[in-house]
Amino acid sequence: MARSEKYISIIIFTVFILAFSSASGYQFIGDWFEKIINGAGMFISLLVMVALFGIYKGAALFSSKQLKILAYCMVCITLLTYLYPLFKYTEQDSRDFMSTFIYDVVINIIIFILLIKEAKK
């Protein structure tokens, strides 16, 4: 592959990821901090999906350090996604909002383990 094709592909990849993340964060209903959390969550999720596909294919798409950063960021973003609104809207009933929390935690634990194991290889 020519060098220019590699640069063009990474530029397009970056623009797509930033566009999806920005659009997701911007259209989210909430204050600016919630919008930033949502956009960052989409950004991290897209990169994690690429990392998981790389694990499936047996290709090293990210370095060990990058995989660890993705693993920890995924957990932090998930916690922020649930805990910030919980504290901000304490006067409201949070049972409906927190009903999906356990599912996200389980999925994040699985993703965290997969990424950390891959980082140790």
PyMOL CGO cylinders between C-alpha atoms (Angstrom):
from pymol import cmd
from pymol.cgo import CYLINDER

trace = [
    CYLINDER, 0.00, 0.00, 0.00, 1.32, 3.39, -0.94, 0.3, 1, 1, 1, 1, 1, 1,
    CYLINDER, 1.32, 3.39, -0.94, 2.23, 5.79, 1.82, 0.3, 1, 1, 1, 1, 1, 1,
    CYLINDER, 2.23, 5.79, 1.82, -0.35, 8.36, 0.70, 0.3, 1, 1, 1, 1, 1, 1,
    CYLINDER, -0.35, 8.36, 0.70, -3.12, 5.73, 0.86, 0.3, 1, 1, 1, 1, 1, 1,
    CYLINDER, -3.12, 5.73, 0.86, -2.19, 4.94, 4.46, 0.3, 1, 1, 1, 1, 1, 1,
    CYLINDER, -2.19, 4.94, 4.46, -2.40, 8.62, 5.43, 0.3, 1, 1, 1, 1, 1, 1,
    CYLINDER, -2.40, 8.62, 5.43, -5.68, 9.14, 3.59, 0.3, 1, 1, 1, 1, 1, 1,
    CYLINDER, -5.68, 9.14, 3.59, -7.22, 6.09, 5.26, 0.3, 1, 1, 1, 1, 1, 1,
    CYLINDER, -7.22, 6.09, 5.26, -6.22, 7.20, 8.78, 0.3, 1, 1, 1, 1, 1, 1,
    CYLINDER, -6.22, 7.20, 8.78, -7.46, 10.73, 8.11, 0.3, 1, 1, 1, 1, 1, 1,
    CYLINDER, -7.46, 10.73, 8.11, -10.85, 9.42, 6.94, 0.3, 1, 1, 1, 1, 1, 1,
    CYLINDER, -10.85, 9.42, 6.94, -11.00, 7.01, 9.90, 0.3, 1, 1, 1, 1, 1, 1,
    CYLINDER, -11.00, 7.01, 9.90, -10.27, 9.86, 12.32, 0.3, 1, 1, 1, 1, 1, 1,
    CYLINDER, -10.27, 9.86, 12.32, -12.81, 12.19, 10.71, 0.3, 1, 1, 1, 1, 1, 1,
    CYLINDER, -12.81, 12.19, 10.71, -15.50, 9.48, 10.88, 0.3, 1, 1, 1, 1, 1, 1,
    CYLINDER, -15.50, 9.48, 10.88, -14.83, 8.68, 14.52, 0.3, 1, 1, 1, 1, 1, 1,
    CYLINDER, -14.83, 8.68, 14.52, -14.78, 12.34, 15.52, 0.3, 1, 1, 1, 1, 1, 1,
    CYLINDER, -14.78, 12.34, 15.52, -17.95, 13.04, 13.49, 0.3, 1, 1, 1, 1, 1, 1,
    CYLINDER, -17.95, 13.04, 13.49, -19.85, 10.13, 15.06, 0.3, 1, 1, 1, 1, 1, 1,
    CYLINDER, -19.85, 10.13, 15.06, -18.68, 11.08, 18.54, 0.3, 1, 1, 1, 1, 1, 1,
    CYLINDER, -18.68, 11.08, 18.54, -19.47, 14.76, 18.12, 0.3, 1, 1, 1, 1, 1, 1,
    CYLINDER, -19.47, 14.76, 18.12, -22.89, 14.08, 16.64, 0.3, 1, 1, 1, 1, 1, 1,
    CYLINDER, -22.89, 14.08, 16.64, -23.71, 11.64, 19.42, 0.3, 1, 1, 1, 1, 1, 1,
    CYLINDER, -23.71, 11.64, 19.42, -22.64, 14.07, 22.11, 0.3, 1, 1, 1, 1, 1, 1,
    CYLINDER, -22.64, 14.07, 22.11, -24.32, 17.08, 20.53, 0.3, 1, 1, 1, 1, 1, 1,
    CYLINDER, -24.32, 17.08, 20.53, -27.71, 15.42, 20.09, 0.3, 1, 1, 1, 1, 1, 1,
    CYLINDER, -27.71, 15.42, 20.09, -27.73, 14.03, 23.65, 0.3, 1, 1, 1, 1, 1, 1,
    CYLINDER, -27.73, 14.03, 23.65, -30.22, 15.75, 25.93, 0.3, 1, 1, 1, 1, 1, 1,
    CYLINDER, -30.22, 15.75, 25.93, -28.52, 17.10, 29.05, 0.3, 1, 1, 1, 1, 1, 1,
    CYLINDER, -28.52, 17.10, 29.05, -26.02, 19.70, 30.16, 0.3, 1, 1, 1, 1, 1, 1,
    CYLINDER, -26.02, 19.70, 30.16, -22.66, 20.20, 28.47, 0.3, 1, 1, 1, 1, 1, 1,
    CYLINDER, -22.66, 20.20, 28.47, -20.86, 17.81, 30.79, 0.3, 1, 1, 1, 1, 1, 1,
    CYLINDER, -20.86, 17.81, 30.79, -23.34, 15.05, 29.94, 0.3, 1, 1, 1, 1, 1, 1,
    CYLINDER, -23.34, 15.05, 29.94, -22.89, 15.81, 26.24, 0.3, 1, 1, 1, 1, 1, 1,
    CYLINDER, -22.89, 15.81, 26.24, -19.11, 15.55, 26.63, 0.3, 1, 1, 1, 1, 1, 1,
    CYLINDER, -19.11, 15.55, 26.63, -19.43, 12.26, 28.52, 0.3, 1, 1, 1, 1, 1, 1,
    CYLINDER, -19.43, 12.26, 28.52, -21.71, 10.89, 25.80, 0.3, 1, 1, 1, 1, 1, 1,
    CYLINDER, -21.71, 10.89, 25.80, -19.38, 12.00, 22.99, 0.3, 1, 1, 1, 1, 1, 1,
    CYLINDER, -19.38, 12.00, 22.99, -16.33, 10.60, 24.77, 0.3, 1, 1, 1, 1, 1, 1,
    CYLINDER, -16.33, 10.60, 24.77, -18.20, 7.37, 25.40, 0.3, 1, 1, 1, 1, 1, 1,
    CYLINDER, -18.20, 7.37, 25.40, -18.99, 7.01, 21.71, 0.3, 1, 1, 1, 1, 1, 1,
    CYLINDER, -18.99, 7.01, 21.71, -15.36, 7.79, 20.81, 0.3, 1, 1, 1, 1, 1, 1,
    CYLINDER, -15.36, 7.79, 20.81, -14.00, 5.18, 23.24, 0.3, 1, 1, 1, 1, 1, 1,
    CYLINDER, -14.00, 5.18, 23.24, -16.65, 2.63, 22.21, 0.3, 1, 1, 1, 1, 1, 1,
    CYLINDER, -16.65, 2.63, 22.21, -15.73, 2.90, 18.53, 0.3, 1, 1, 1, 1, 1, 1,
    CYLINDER, -15.73, 2.90, 18.53, -12.04, 2.41, 19.33, 0.3, 1, 1, 1, 1, 1, 1,
    CYLINDER, -12.04, 2.41, 19.33, -12.87, -0.52, 21.63, 0.3, 1, 1, 1, 1, 1, 1,
    CYLINDER, -12.87, -0.52, 21.63, -14.88, -2.15, 18.83, 0.3, 1, 1, 1, 1, 1, 1,
    CYLINDER, -14.88, -2.15, 18.83, -11.85, -1.85, 16.55, 0.3, 1, 1, 1, 1, 1, 1,
    CYLINDER, -11.85, -1.85, 16.55, -9.64, -3.35, 19.28, 0.3, 1, 1, 1, 1, 1, 1,
    CYLINDER, -9.64, -3.35, 19.28, -12.05, -6.24, 19.86, 0.3, 1, 1, 1, 1, 1, 1,
    CYLINDER, -12.05, -6.24, 19.86, -12.17, -6.95, 16.14, 0.3, 1, 1, 1, 1, 1, 1,
    CYLINDER, -12.17, -6.95, 16.14, -8.37, -6.92, 16.10, 0.3, 1, 1, 1, 1, 1, 1,
    CYLINDER, -8.37, -6.92, 16.10, -8.36, -9.45, 18.95, 0.3, 1, 1, 1, 1, 1, 1,
    CYLINDER, -8.36, -9.45, 18.95, -10.80, -11.65, 17.00, 0.3, 1, 1, 1, 1, 1, 1,
    CYLINDER, -10.80, -11.65, 17.00, -8.66, -11.49, 13.84, 0.3, 1, 1, 1, 1, 1, 1,
    CYLINDER, -8.66, -11.49, 13.84, -5.42, -11.99, 15.78, 0.3, 1, 1, 1, 1, 1, 1,
    CYLINDER, -5.42, -11.99, 15.78, -4.04, -8.66, 14.55, 0.3, 1, 1, 1, 1, 1, 1,
    CYLINDER, -4.04, -8.66, 14.55, -2.20, -6.25, 16.82, 0.3, 1, 1, 1, 1, 1, 1,
    CYLINDER, -2.20, -6.25, 16.82, -3.94, -2.99, 15.94, 0.3, 1, 1, 1, 1, 1, 1,
    CYLINDER, -3.94, -2.99, 15.94, -3.08, -1.25, 19.22, 0.3, 1, 1, 1, 1, 1, 1,
    CYLINDER, -3.08, -1.25, 19.22, -0.02, -1.36, 21.43, 0.3, 1, 1, 1, 1, 1, 1,
    CYLINDER, -0.02, -1.36, 21.43, -0.14, -2.87, 24.91, 0.3, 1, 1, 1, 1, 1, 1,
    CYLINDER, -0.14, -2.87, 24.91, -0.26, 0.57, 26.52, 0.3, 1, 1, 1, 1, 1, 1,
    CYLINDER, -0.26, 0.57, 26.52, -3.07, 1.72, 24.20, 0.3, 1, 1, 1, 1, 1, 1,
    CYLINDER, -3.07, 1.72, 24.20, -5.15, -1.37, 25.02, 0.3, 1, 1, 1, 1, 1, 1,
    CYLINDER, -5.15, -1.37, 25.02, -4.76, -0.70, 28.74, 0.3, 1, 1, 1, 1, 1, 1,
    CYLINDER, -4.76, -0.70, 28.74, -5.77, 2.93, 28.28, 0.3, 1, 1, 1, 1, 1, 1,
    CYLINDER, -5.77, 2.93, 28.28, -8.84, 1.86, 26.29, 0.3, 1, 1, 1, 1, 1, 1,
    CYLINDER, -8.84, 1.86, 26.29, -9.79, -0.68, 28.96, 0.3, 1, 1, 1, 1, 1, 1,
    CYLINDER, -9.79, -0.68, 28.96, -9.58, 1.81, 31.81, 0.3, 1, 1, 1, 1, 1, 1,
    CYLINDER, -9.58, 1.81, 31.81, -11.24, 4.62, 29.81, 0.3, 1, 1, 1, 1, 1, 1,
    CYLINDER, -11.24, 4.62, 29.81, -14.16, 2.35, 28.94, 0.3, 1, 1, 1, 1, 1, 1,
    CYLINDER, -14.16, 2.35, 28.94, -14.77, 1.62, 32.63, 0.3, 1, 1, 1, 1, 1, 1,
    CYLINDER, -14.77, 1.62, 32.63, -14.40, 5.28, 33.66, 0.3, 1, 1, 1, 1, 1, 1,
    CYLINDER, -14.40, 5.28, 33.66, -16.74, 6.55, 30.95, 0.3, 1, 1, 1, 1, 1, 1,
    CYLINDER, -16.74, 6.55, 30.95, -19.37, 3.98, 31.88, 0.3, 1, 1, 1, 1, 1, 1,
    CYLINDER, -19.37, 3.98, 31.88, -19.19, 4.95, 35.54, 0.3, 1, 1, 1, 1, 1, 1,
    CYLINDER, -19.19, 4.95, 35.54, -19.40, 8.65, 34.68, 0.3, 1, 1, 1, 1, 1, 1,
    CYLINDER, -19.40, 8.65, 34.68, -22.35, 8.00, 32.37, 0.3, 1, 1, 1, 1, 1, 1,
    CYLINDER, -22.35, 8.00, 32.37, -24.36, 6.59, 35.27, 0.3, 1, 1, 1, 1, 1, 1,
    CYLINDER, -24.36, 6.59, 35.27, -22.98, 8.34, 38.34, 0.3, 1, 1, 1, 1, 1, 1,
    CYLINDER, -22.98, 8.34, 38.34, -22.98, 11.96, 37.16, 0.3, 1, 1, 1, 1, 1, 1,
    CYLINDER, -22.98, 11.96, 37.16, -26.73, 12.06, 36.38, 0.3, 1, 1, 1, 1, 1, 1,
    CYLINDER, -26.73, 12.06, 36.38, -27.42, 10.11, 39.57, 0.3, 1, 1, 1, 1, 1, 1,
    CYLINDER, -27.42, 10.11, 39.57, -25.82, 12.89, 41.63, 0.3, 1, 1, 1, 1, 1, 1,
    CYLINDER, -25.82, 12.89, 41.63, -27.11, 15.73, 39.48, 0.3, 1, 1, 1, 1, 1, 1,
    CYLINDER, -27.11, 15.73, 39.48, -30.73, 14.60, 39.53, 0.3, 1, 1, 1, 1, 1, 1,
    CYLINDER, -30.73, 14.60, 39.53, -30.89, 13.25, 43.09, 0.3, 1, 1, 1, 1, 1, 1,
    CYLINDER, -30.89, 13.25, 43.09, -34.44, 14.48, 43.59, 0.3, 1, 1, 1, 1, 1, 1,
    CYLINDER, -34.44, 14.48, 43.59, -35.73, 12.21, 40.81, 0.3, 1, 1, 1, 1, 1, 1,
    CYLINDER, -35.73, 12.21, 40.81, -36.38, 8.47, 40.97, 0.3, 1, 1, 1, 1, 1, 1,
    CYLINDER, -36.38, 8.47, 40.97, -33.29, 6.76, 39.58, 0.3, 1, 1, 1, 1, 1, 1,
    CYLINDER, -33.29, 6.76, 39.58, -34.54, 3.16, 39.44, 0.3, 1, 1, 1, 1, 1, 1,
    CYLINDER, -34.54, 3.16, 39.44, -35.47, 3.33, 35.76, 0.3, 1, 1, 1, 1, 1, 1,
    CYLINDER, -35.47, 3.33, 35.76, -32.20, 5.02, 34.86, 0.3, 1, 1, 1, 1, 1, 1,
    CYLINDER, -32.20, 5.02, 34.86, -30.09, 2.58, 36.87, 0.3, 1, 1, 1, 1, 1, 1,
    CYLINDER, -30.09, 2.58, 36.87, -31.89, -0.53, 35.55, 0.3, 1, 1, 1, 1, 1, 1,
    CYLINDER, -31.89, -0.53, 35.55, -29.37, -0.98, 32.74, 0.3, 1, 1, 1, 1, 1, 1,
    CYLINDER, -29.37, -0.98, 32.74, -26.36, -0.22, 34.94, 0.3, 1, 1, 1, 1, 1, 1,
    CYLINDER, -26.36, -0.22, 34.94, -25.74, -3.87, 35.88, 0.3, 1, 1, 1, 1, 1, 1,
    CYLINDER, -25.74, -3.87, 35.88, -25.78, -4.94, 32.23, 0.3, 1, 1, 1, 1, 1, 1,
    CYLINDER, -25.78, -4.94, 32.23, -23.29, -2.25, 31.29, 0.3, 1, 1, 1, 1, 1, 1,
    CYLINDER, -23.29, -2.25, 31.29, -21.06, -3.20, 34.21, 0.3, 1, 1, 1, 1, 1, 1,
    CYLINDER, -21.06, -3.20, 34.21, -21.04, -6.88, 33.20, 0.3, 1, 1, 1, 1, 1, 1,
    CYLINDER, -21.04, -6.88, 33.20, -20.28, -6.04, 29.57, 0.3, 1, 1, 1, 1, 1, 1,
    CYLINDER, -20.28, -6.04, 29.57, -17.55, -3.63, 30.66, 0.3, 1, 1, 1, 1, 1, 1,
    CYLINDER, -17.55, -3.63, 30.66, -15.97, -6.24, 32.92, 0.3, 1, 1, 1, 1, 1, 1,
    CYLINDER, -15.97, -6.24, 32.92, -15.83, -8.68, 29.99, 0.3, 1, 1, 1, 1, 1, 1,
    CYLINDER, -15.83, -8.68, 29.99, -14.36, -6.02, 27.67, 0.3, 1, 1, 1, 1, 1, 1,
    CYLINDER, -14.36, -6.02, 27.67, -11.88, -4.94, 30.37, 0.3, 1, 1, 1, 1, 1, 1,
    CYLINDER, -11.88, -4.94, 30.37, -10.68, -8.53, 30.87, 0.3, 1, 1, 1, 1, 1, 1,
    CYLINDER, -10.68, -8.53, 30.87, -10.33, -9.13, 27.12, 0.3, 1, 1, 1, 1, 1, 1,
    CYLINDER, -10.33, -9.13, 27.12, -8.35, -5.94, 26.55, 0.3, 1, 1, 1, 1, 1, 1,
    CYLINDER, -8.35, -5.94, 26.55, -6.09, -6.40, 29.57, 0.3, 1, 1, 1, 1, 1, 1,
    CYLINDER, -6.09, -6.40, 29.57, -5.36, -10.04, 28.63, 0.3, 1, 1, 1, 1, 1, 1,
    CYLINDER, -5.36, -10.04, 28.63, -4.52, -8.96, 25.10, 0.3, 1, 1, 1, 1, 1, 1,
    CYLINDER, -4.52, -8.96, 25.10, -2.29, -6.17, 26.44, 0.3, 1, 1, 1, 1, 1, 1,
    CYLINDER, -2.29, -6.17, 26.44, -0.30, -8.71, 28.46, 0.3, 1, 1, 1, 1, 1, 1,
    CYLINDER, -0.30, -8.71, 28.46, 0.52, -10.83, 25.39, 0.3, 1, 1, 1, 1, 1, 1,
]
cmd.load_cgo(trace, "trace")
